[in-house]
Amino acid sequence: MQRQATLWTRTVIFMAALALCVTGAFGEEKQTSESDRVTKIIKLEHVNPDSVRDLLAALPVNMHTDSELGLLVVHGPPRTVELVEKSVKELDVPSGRSKNRNVEITAYLVGASRAGDSGSEVAPLLRPVVAQLRERFPYQGYQLLETASVRLRSRERSSISGSIPDLAVEGADPASYEFGVRLNAIHPTPSGHTISVNQLVLAAKIPVRTSTGSLTSSQIRIATQMDLPAGKTVVVGKAGAQGVVDGIFLVLHANVVD
């Protein structure tokens, strides 16, 4: 808690100092022609460049980010660009032990069908999630198809693959999946941590027997980037499927671990 309080105090002090500089920066903006403007590429090591861009949005410069590479690209009047660069150095510092801590992300593949009630087959952790899904989607049956976990640190990517036995079809190759995620950063918050991830992808290949008896396959894919609250269970997305189930939900649970 003391580290978090220190972080909030530093942020307040920084924003107060930044406010004193904004007026002068706007004055320079009016006097600087496009030919006199400069572009600076700034590499960040500890914080999300999107967060820095949002924090410095009041400054009269153009800013673009690349979260995957940890880059902030700034274009504008020289003095203002210099101010942004100095500000980034103040903000781009490790937040306690967060940078060096591991994150464990568990993916639950939940199958949904329009007929039947398989709610008893869902783990206790997922029952509140299933209760919410029942209110929003026209499915009656839910079952946990597979669980997969990855552990990684900031700027790392990890993936895991395997089979889904409950979706097997006689005479066909096993149903298979691959789950991968890249951890961007861990952000301390007053209530815990927020885990920023990108390149989050679930891909699955499911065998299907057609009405004529032939075999084909249904391929699903869920891809996104998002912020996950540590310790919370979150429904990330849904993909329609054919065969044993009518849809598959991707549910994530993330924790910061030592």
N, C-alpha and C positions, 0 to 999 in steps of 0.2 A: 504493500500500500504506500510505503514511503517513496518508492521509486516512481509509482504512478503519480503521486502528488507532485513530485519534483518535475516530472514530464509536463504536467498540466501547467505548473507555475512557469516553466521555461517557455511554453507556448504562448501564454498570456503576455509575458514580457516581450517576446519576439513580435507578436502582433501589434503591441503598443508602439514598439520602435519602428515597425514597418509603416504604420499609419503616418508617422512623422515624415516618412520619405515619399509617400505617394503624391503629395501636392507638388513637390519639386519635379517628380517624374512626369507628371502630366504637363507641367510647363515645358519640359524638354520635348515632349511628344509634339507639341504645336510648332516647335522651332526646327525640328529635324526633318530633312527631306528623305525620300525613300533611298536615294543613292548613298546617303550617309549612314544608313542603318547597317547593323551587323548581325551575324548569325552565330550562335554559340551552341555546341553540343556538350551537354553536361552528363557525366556518368554518375549514377547513384548506387551506393553499395548496401544501404541499410533500410531505406524506406521506399514505398511505392511512389514512382514518379507521378502517377495520377493524383495522389493525395497532395503532393507538392504543388502541382499545377492548380488544383482547386484552391489551395491556401493562398496562392499568389495571384489569383485571378483578377484582383483589383488593379494590378500594374498594367500600364499601357504597352504591352508587348504581345506578340503572338507566340503561343506555346503549344508544342505537340509532344506526345509521349510515346514510348515503346516500352510497355511493362515487361515484355519478355527479355529485352536486352537491358532494362534498367536505365533508359535514356530519357533525357528531357532536352528538347530542341527549342531554343529561344531565339526570336528574331525581333529586333526593335532598336531604339536609340541606344548608343553605346553606354551611356551612364546608367540607363535602366537595365540593360542586359547585365552590366557589372553588378548592379544591386541584386538582381535575381541570382547571379552566381554566388555572391556572398551569402545570400539568404539560404540557398541550398546547402552550403557548407555548414551553416548553423543547424539546419534541420536533419541532415543526413548523418545521424549518429545512431549507434546501437541503442535499443530500448531495453535496458536492463539485460537479462539473459535471453530475451526472446529470440534474438538472431541465431543463437547456437542451440536452440532447443529443437527437439524432434516433434513432428506432427504425425499423428496416426489418423488416417482417414479410412473409415469402413464403409463399403458400398453394399447396400442390400438391393437385390433384384427381386422385386415383388410382382408376381404374376396376378393378373386380374381377368376374371371371366364373367360373362353376363348371366350365366346360370350356375347354381350351386353355391353353397356357403362353406368355404374352407377357412374361415377366420380363425378357427381353433389352431390352425397350423402356423399361424404367424407368431413370432417371438414376442414376449411381453413388451419389449422396447418399442415394437412397431404397432402395437394395438391402438394407441392414440392416433397414430398417423393413418391407420386403416379406417378408424372411425371418421376422420375428416374426409378421407377419399370417398367413403360411402355417401357423404352428403353432397359431393360435387360431381361424381361420375356415376353413370348407369351400370355399375358392375355390382354383382352380388357376392361373388366368390373371390377371395384373396388368399394367396399362399406365398411363402418365402421360397424362392427358387434357388437362390445362391447368395453366399456372403463372401466378400473379398476385402482384404485389408492391405494398405500400403503404408509405409513409414518413410518419411523424408524430411529434409530441412529446406530452409529458404533457398530459392533459385535451383532446387533440384527437381528432377522429374522421375517418376516411378510408375511402373505398370505391372499388371498381373493378368494372367489369362487362365482359362480352364474350361471345363465342360459343365453343362446344366442337365444332370441326369433326369430331372422331372419332365423335361421336354423331349425325351428320347422318342424316336419313331422306329419301329422294327424294320430292319433292312436298310436304314439310312445312317449316314455318318452322325456322330453325336452332336447335339446342340452345343455350341461353343460361344465364348464371350472373351472380350479383352477390355480391361478397364485401366485407363491411364490418367495421370494428373500431374501438373506442374505446380509446385508451391511457390507463390510469388513472395509473400511476406507474412509475418505474424505481427499483428498490431495490438498492443495492450489497450484495454478499455477500462473504464471505471468498474465494470461488472465482470471482467475476465479478459478474454482475448477474441479478436476477430482474425480469421484465417483467410487470407486472400489467395485464391487459386485461379489459374488459367490453363488452357489446353486440357480441360477436363472432358474426357471422351469415354463413352461406353459404346462398344460395337458388339453385336451378337449375330450369329447365323443359326437359324432355327429350321430344322427339317419339317416339311409339311407333306402330307399325303393328300392328293387331290381327290375329287369325287370319282374320278375314273380309275383311281388306284395307283396312279403314277406318283413319283417322288419329285418334289421341288424344294426350294428353300425360301425362307423369309428372312430378310436382313434388316436389322434395325440399327439406328445410330442416334445417340443423344450427345450433343457437344455444346459446351457453354463455358463461361467464366463467371465467377461469383465470389462473394465474401460469405464465409461460413462462420456462424457464432459457435465458439468452442463449447462442447458439451450439449449441443442441441441436435435434434434429429430433423433433417430438412428434406422435403421432396424436391428433387432437382428437375425432373422432367418425366415425360411419358412418351412411349412409342407404341404405335399400333402393331399387333402381331397376328399371325395366323397359326392355326394348329391347336395345340393343347390349351393355350390361353389366348385371350383376345387383346391383351395389352400388357406391357411391362413398364413398371414405374422404377425409376432410379432414386433411391433414398440414401442420403449420406449422413454419417455421424462423425464429427471430427473432434479430436482432443489434442491439446498440447501436453507432451509427455517429456520426461527427463531422458 
